[in-house]
Amino acid sequence: MAQVCDLCGRRPSSGNRVSHANNKTRRRWSPNLQSVRARIGNGVRRVRVCTRCIRSGRVTKVA
């Protein structure tokens, strides 16, 4: 399953892991995705959204 937010499209970013000896190897930061039941249009759907979208109110959660 892709590590992509269904609303904003955030995906993993990459960079370097830097050791104490200044060795550099590639690493990636994954977005904090949560599976949430949300109201989409007229119905309720389970979507994978990042916590930034949940916190900013772009998702209306359903209990």
Number of C-alpha atoms within 10 A of each C-alpha: 3 6 16 18 22 14 13 12 11 18 17 15 10 11 11 11 12 12 9 6 6 8 9 12 10 9 13 11 10 13 17 16 20 14 12 18 16 19 15 13 7 6 7 13 14 14 18 18 25 23 16 15 17 16 9 8 10 12 18 14 15 11 6
